[in-house]
Amino acid sequence: MPEHPGKLTHEPETRNAAMLAEGSCRSGVVVDPVQRLGNQQVLALHDASMTILQDPGILSFNERAVDLFSAAGCQAERSQRDEAWVVRIP
């Protein structure tokens, strides 16, 4: 395992500067990758995800997957723009 030069820290600015200096990270904006969500945020994310799955739905280019979605009670129709199906998950 390669050693990191300098002191390891949990302070984002110091850690990010060290990573940039050693070349182990791209230049640009570096953010902390982990941030805990509260219960209300998780519920809001879930509700938004379910809304998107219902309308506009997802595109599927795989006919077998469309058959499986349909068998599970999803609505599927041919896309007017692509050689795909629009699947709406209730």
Backbone bond lengths (Angstrom), bond angles and torsions (degrees), N, CA, C in turn:
res aa  C-N    CA-C-N  psi(-1)  N-CA   C-N-CA  omega(-1)  CA-C   N-CA-C  phi
1 M - - - 1.447 - - 1.532 108.62 -
2 P 1.348 118.39 128.64 1.458 119.55 -177.89 1.518 111.27 -68.85
3 E 1.316 115.10 144.36 1.453 119.95 178.65 1.516 109.45 -85.26
4 H 1.329 115.65 144.48 1.456 120.72 177.59 1.514 108.62 -91.92
5 P 1.345 117.95 130.68 1.452 118.89 177.16 1.516 110.28 -69.93
6 G 1.292 116.80 144.56 1.454 121.04 177.05 1.515 112.17 80.33
7 K 1.303 113.36 -176.77 1.462 121.54 -177.24 1.527 110.83 -83.02
8 L 1.351 116.91 132.69 1.452 120.57 173.97 1.519 108.45 -77.26
9 T 1.321 116.17 141.76 1.452 120.09 -176.98 1.518 110.35 -144.53
10 H 1.306 115.86 160.07 1.458 120.91 175.18 1.514 111.15 -96.90
11 E 1.333 117.07 0.20 1.455 120.44 178.07 1.524 108.16 -78.78
12 P 1.347 118.30 117.08 1.465 120.97 -173.50 1.520 114.43 -54.08
13 E 1.341 118.61 -44.57 1.463 119.94 -176.49 1.527 111.24 -62.60
14 T 1.337 117.04 -45.66 1.464 121.44 -179.05 1.522 110.30 -68.06
15 R 1.334 117.39 -45.01 1.464 121.43 -179.27 1.524 110.20 -62.89
16 N 1.325 117.00 -44.99 1.454 120.75 -178.23 1.520 111.43 -64.99
17 A 1.320 117.52 -40.22 1.458 121.04 178.75 1.520 110.07 -63.53
18 A 1.340 117.71 -41.11 1.461 121.49 178.90 1.526 110.85 -65.22
19 M 1.322 117.02 -40.68 1.467 120.39 179.80 1.528 110.59 -65.81
20 L 1.336 117.17 -40.40 1.458 120.40 177.99 1.521 110.83 -65.04
21 A 1.346 116.70 -41.54 1.460 121.17 -178.33 1.524 111.43 -63.24
22 E 1.317 117.66 -37.30 1.466 119.83 -178.42 1.521 112.56 -87.59
23 G 1.341 117.13 -5.37 1.455 120.25 176.57 1.516 114.66 80.78
24 S 1.339 118.00 16.47 1.466 119.65 -178.90 1.524 112.30 -92.22
25 C 1.305 117.01 9.29 1.455 119.72 -179.29 1.523 108.85 -150.43
26 R 1.323 115.54 153.45 1.463 120.52 178.89 1.517 110.03 -72.55
27 S 1.316 115.52 155.62 1.459 118.25 173.82 1.525 108.41 -76.96
28 G 1.279 116.53 160.56 1.456 121.18 -178.34 1.510 110.07 121.42
29 V 1.294 116.27 -161.00 1.455 120.87 -178.14 1.520 109.14 -80.34
30 V 1.306 115.86 125.53 1.460 121.65 178.41 1.525 106.78 -114.40
31 V 1.316 116.79 128.61 1.458 120.86 -178.18 1.519 110.08 -121.38
32 D 1.310 115.66 159.84 1.456 120.18 173.94 1.518 107.91 -67.49
33 P 1.339 119.56 126.10 1.461 121.54 -174.41 1.515 114.97 -75.91
34 V 1.326 118.50 -16.85 1.458 120.19 -174.36 1.521 109.26 -120.13
35 Q 1.308 114.59 125.56 1.452 120.27 175.65 1.525 106.85 -143.30
36 R 1.310 117.79 122.25 1.454 121.11 -178.26 1.523 110.91 -71.94
37 L 1.329 115.10 139.27 1.454 120.91 176.58 1.519 109.30 -99.42
38 G 1.308 115.38 145.71 1.460 120.27 175.20 1.514 110.19 -79.56
39 N 1.322 116.77 168.32 1.472 121.05 -179.17 1.526 112.02 -57.65
40 Q 1.328 117.40 -42.09 1.468 120.48 179.92 1.526 111.03 -65.19
41 Q 1.331 117.44 -37.06 1.463 120.76 178.14 1.529 110.98 -67.43
42 V 1.333 116.74 -39.96 1.469 120.48 178.21 1.528 109.85 -63.53
43 L 1.328 117.06 -44.22 1.468 120.56 178.79 1.526 111.27 -63.75
44 A 1.324 117.61 -40.70 1.466 120.84 178.76 1.527 110.49 -64.88
45 L 1.325 117.18 -40.74 1.464 121.56 178.00 1.527 110.48 -63.81
46 H 1.331 116.49 -44.02 1.463 121.31 178.78 1.533 110.70 -61.73
47 D 1.330 116.84 -47.04 1.468 120.56 -179.95 1.525 111.24 -60.98
48 A 1.327 117.16 -42.87 1.469 120.69 179.25 1.523 110.55 -64.77
49 S 1.322 117.54 -40.34 1.471 121.52 178.61 1.518 111.11 -63.37
50 M 1.330 116.88 -43.83 1.458 120.33 -179.96 1.530 110.88 -65.12
51 T 1.318 117.10 -37.50 1.465 121.05 177.60 1.520 110.41 -62.65
52 I 1.318 117.76 -44.06 1.465 121.77 179.91 1.527 110.78 -65.64
53 L 1.338 117.86 -38.89 1.464 120.30 178.59 1.529 111.77 -64.91
54 Q 1.329 116.71 -29.14 1.470 120.66 178.19 1.523 111.60 -82.55
55 D 1.302 117.09 -44.66 1.461 121.47 -178.73 1.516 108.53 -154.83
56 P 1.288 119.34 110.97 1.446 129.20 24.14 1.520 115.50 -88.17
57 G 1.316 119.92 -8.88 1.458 121.15 -178.03 1.525 110.77 90.01
58 I 1.321 115.39 -166.19 1.465 120.49 179.88 1.525 109.31 -124.78
59 L 1.312 116.29 155.59 1.464 121.51 174.58 1.512 108.52 -93.87
60 S 1.308 116.22 134.19 1.461 120.82 174.61 1.525 108.54 -124.63
61 F 1.315 115.93 129.47 1.457 121.60 177.34 1.523 111.05 -99.54
62 N 1.325 116.68 3.31 1.454 122.08 -175.14 1.528 109.53 -110.99
63 E 1.318 116.38 113.30 1.466 121.01 -176.17 1.532 111.66 -62.81
64 R 1.309 117.46 -37.19 1.471 120.06 179.09 1.536 110.48 -63.94
65 A 1.328 115.89 -40.89 1.465 119.27 177.68 1.528 110.24 -63.35
66 V 1.331 117.33 -39.74 1.464 121.34 178.15 1.525 110.17 -62.04
67 D 1.333 116.59 -41.63 1.472 120.16 177.30 1.527 110.91 -61.10
68 L 1.320 116.64 -41.31 1.476 120.46 179.10 1.525 111.16 -66.41
69 F 1.336 116.55 -43.41 1.460 119.81 177.32 1.525 110.17 -60.96
70 S 1.331 117.01 -45.67 1.468 121.33 -179.52 1.525 111.36 -61.10
71 A 1.318 116.67 -43.02 1.464 121.15 179.13 1.526 111.61 -63.00
72 A 1.330 116.01 -26.20 1.465 120.59 -179.85 1.522 112.26 -89.31
73 G 1.350 116.75 3.87 1.462 119.95 175.16 1.517 115.08 100.67
74 C 1.316 118.24 9.29 1.462 121.18 178.38 1.523 110.46 -84.42
75 Q 1.317 115.85 154.92 1.455 121.06 174.89 1.520 108.34 -91.46
76 A 1.335 116.63 133.36 1.460 120.69 179.03 1.519 109.04 -133.54
77 E 1.310 115.83 134.89 1.459 120.90 176.82 1.525 108.72 -143.87
78 R 1.310 115.78 154.46 1.464 120.81 179.97 1.523 110.13 -65.21
79 S 1.308 116.42 136.77 1.454 121.71 175.47 1.518 109.60 -71.09
80 Q 1.303 117.15 143.26 1.460 121.20 177.82 1.518 111.89 -83.56
81 R 1.349 116.77 -15.15 1.461 120.37 -176.49 1.516 114.08 -106.68
82 D 1.328 117.96 -28.33 1.452 121.92 -173.14 1.528 109.80 -125.63
83 E 1.319 114.96 167.53 1.466 119.70 171.34 1.519 107.90 -85.92
84 A 1.321 114.76 65.59 1.460 121.22 -175.02 1.523 108.70 -148.58
85 W 1.306 114.72 179.41 1.454 122.58 175.59 1.525 107.85 -116.80
86 V 1.317 115.77 145.72 1.452 121.52 171.04 1.516 106.11 -95.71
87 V 1.305 117.04 120.70 1.464 122.27 -178.76 1.532 107.91 -110.76
88 R 1.311 114.96 125.79 1.474 120.65 177.35 1.524 107.58 -110.18
89 I 1.318 114.33 123.71 1.465 120.78 -175.98 1.539 107.73 -100.64
90 P 1.339 116.69 118.11 1.484 119.13 -177.00 1.523 112.69 -69.78
